[in-house]
């Protein structure tokens, strides 16, 4: 069984992607997360792009929050 420090590091979040096709382009964004919007030529490329962009945004927001608390920032 994982100890409490391991459990604290796990993320159990779900997000809602809004996806539309506009001509040959697929466009999408993550509901409620500013700046996570993408445009790709295929649905599969869009999903991958949204996941990568969301991951970066969450990491950036986490680092920003830690910086504001004065905690050291590093890769875990």
PyMOL commands that set and color helices and strands:
alter all, ss='L'
color gray80, all
select helices_A, chain A and resi 4-9+43-69
alter helices_A, ss='H'
color red, helices_A
select strands_A, chain A and resi 17-22+25-30+37-40
alter strands_A, ss='S'
color yellow, strands_A
deselect
rebuild
show_as cartoon
